[in-house]
Amino acid sequence: MAVVYLELQNVSDRATPKEICIDQNLPHQFVWRLQDEKGVHQPESATAASIFISTQPCWLTLPFDSTVRFRVSVSGYGIKPDGGIAFQLLGSFWQVPRKKEGAYYLSATFSSPPDKPEGRHAWIGQLKLPKVRVPERQK
C-alpha cells in the first residue's frame, strides 16, 4: 500500500497566518489522477471499501514562512492478494499490478471550501498538485 502525503507551505509576504480547511465530507476537495508514462489516465480499480472518515472539518494553521505535511491516503479498501501497489485515497482507488511495465504518475487538484468562514484567515482557492512518479513496483 502506498502512503501519500501532502505538503503545504505559507510563502505569503504577510505575517498573517493562513488557515486551510480539510473537509473529508466535501466530495471533490481532492480530485486524483493516475497516468502512465504516455500520459494516459488509468481507470480506477473496482473494489469494496469501508472507510472511516471524520464528520468535522479540520483547520490547519500555517504561520508565516511555515510548512505542514499530512497524510492524505486512507485505509479500508479491499486489496487483492499479490495485486501490486495500492493507492487508497479518499474517493479514489487504484491497484497497479507488480508485473506492469513502465512508469506511473499520481497528481491531484486540491480545492478549499468555496466560502470564507467569518473570523478565520482562510485560504480560498485551488491548487493543481504536480504529478509525482510512483515508486517502482517490486517484481
C-alpha positions as CSV (number, residue, x, y, z in Angstrom):
1,M,0.0,0.0,0.0
2,A,1.3,3.4,-0.9
3,V,1.2,6.2,1.7
4,V,0.5,9.6,0.2
5,Y,1.3,12.9,1.9
6,L,0.6,16.5,1.0
7,E,3.0,19.2,2.0
8,L,1.8,22.9,2.0
9,Q,3.9,26.0,2.6
10,N,2.9,29.5,3.5
11,V,5.0,31.6,1.2
12,S,3.0,34.8,1.6
13,D,4.8,38.1,2.2
14,R,2.4,38.9,5.0
15,A,2.7,37.9,8.7
16,T,-0.9,36.8,8.9
17,P,-1.2,33.0,9.2
18,K,-3.2,31.1,6.5
19,E,-5.8,28.6,7.6
20,I,-6.6,25.7,5.3
21,C,-9.8,23.6,5.7
22,I,-9.5,19.9,5.2
23,D,-13.1,18.5,5.0
24,Q,-13.5,14.8,4.2
25,N,-17.2,15.4,3.6
26,L,-16.5,17.5,0.5
27,P,-16.8,15.1,-2.5
28,H,-14.4,17.0,-4.7
29,Q,-11.9,18.6,-2.4
30,F,-9.3,16.2,-3.8
31,V,-9.5,15.0,-7.4
32,W,-6.9,12.4,-8.0
33,R,-5.4,11.1,-11.3
34,L,-3.1,8.2,-12.1
35,Q,-1.5,8.2,-15.5
36,D,1.1,6.1,-17.3
37,E,4.4,7.4,-18.8
38,K,2.5,8.2,-22.1
39,G,0.1,10.4,-20.2
40,V,-2.9,8.0,-20.5
41,H,-5.2,8.3,-17.4
42,Q,-5.7,4.9,-15.7
43,P,-9.2,3.8,-14.8
44,E,-9.8,3.3,-11.1
45,S,-9.8,-0.3,-9.8
46,A,-13.1,-1.8,-8.7
47,T,-13.1,-2.8,-5.0
48,A,-15.2,-2.8,-1.9
49,A,-14.4,-0.2,0.8
50,S,-15.2,0.5,4.4
51,I,-13.5,3.8,5.2
52,F,-13.8,5.7,8.5
53,I,-13.8,9.5,7.9
54,S,-14.2,12.5,10.2
55,T,-17.5,14.2,10.2
56,Q,-16.0,17.5,11.2
57,P,-13.7,19.7,9.1
58,C,-10.1,20.1,10.3
59,W,-8.5,23.6,10.1
60,L,-4.7,23.6,9.6
61,T,-3.0,26.9,10.5
62,L,0.2,27.8,8.6
63,P,2.1,30.7,10.3
64,F,4.2,33.0,8.2
65,D,7.1,31.1,6.5
66,S,6.0,27.6,7.6
67,T,5.4,24.2,6.2
68,V,2.9,21.5,7.2
69,R,2.9,17.9,5.9
70,F,0.0,15.5,6.5
71,R,-1.3,12.1,5.2
72,V,-4.0,12.1,2.6
73,S,-4.1,8.4,1.9
74,V,-6.7,6.3,3.8
75,S,-7.2,2.7,4.5
76,G,-10.2,0.4,4.3
77,Y,-10.3,-0.6,0.6
78,G,-10.4,-4.2,-0.3
79,I,-6.9,-5.2,-1.6
80,K,-6.4,-8.1,-3.9
81,P,-3.7,-10.5,-2.7
82,D,-0.4,-10.1,-4.6
83,G,-2.1,-7.3,-6.5
84,G,0.8,-4.8,-6.6
85,I,0.9,-1.3,-5.3
86,A,-2.4,0.1,-4.0
87,F,-3.3,3.8,-3.8
88,Q,-6.1,4.2,-1.2
89,L,-7.3,7.8,-1.4
90,L,-10.5,9.4,-0.2
91,G,-12.8,8.9,-3.2
92,S,-10.2,7.1,-5.4
93,F,-8.5,3.8,-5.5
94,W,-6.0,2.2,-7.9
95,Q,-4.1,-1.1,-7.7
96,V,-1.2,-1.3,-10.2
97,P,0.0,-4.9,-10.8
98,R,3.6,-5.6,-9.9
99,K,4.4,-7.0,-13.4
100,K,3.1,-4.0,-15.3
101,E,5.9,-2.2,-17.1
102,G,6.6,1.5,-17.3
103,A,6.4,4.5,-15.0
104,Y,3.2,5.8,-13.4
105,Y,2.5,9.3,-12.0
106,L,0.0,10.4,-9.4
107,S,-1.4,14.0,-9.5
108,A,-4.3,15.9,-7.9
109,T,-6.3,19.0,-7.7
110,F,-7.0,20.4,-4.2
111,S,-9.8,22.9,-3.7
112,S,-10.6,24.7,-0.5
113,P,-14.3,25.2,0.5
114,P,-15.8,28.0,-1.6
115,D,-17.0,30.2,1.4
116,K,-14.7,32.1,3.7
117,P,-15.8,31.5,7.3
118,E,-16.2,34.5,9.4
119,G,-13.3,35.1,11.9
120,R,-10.8,32.9,10.0
121,H,-7.9,33.8,7.8
122,A,-9.0,31.1,5.5
123,W,-7.2,30.4,2.2
124,I,-9.7,30.1,-0.6
125,G,-8.6,28.7,-4.0
126,Q,-7.5,25.7,-5.9
127,L,-4.1,24.1,-6.2
128,K,-3.0,21.9,-9.1
129,L,-0.6,19.5,-7.5
130,P,2.1,18.4,-9.9
131,K,2.5,14.8,-10.9
132,V,4.8,12.6,-8.8
133,R,6.4,9.4,-10.1
134,V,5.2,6.3,-8.4
135,P,8.0,4.3,-6.9
136,E,8.9,1.2,-9.0
137,R,6.9,-1.9,-8.2
138,Q,8.7,-5.0,-6.9
139,K,8.7,-7.9,-9.3
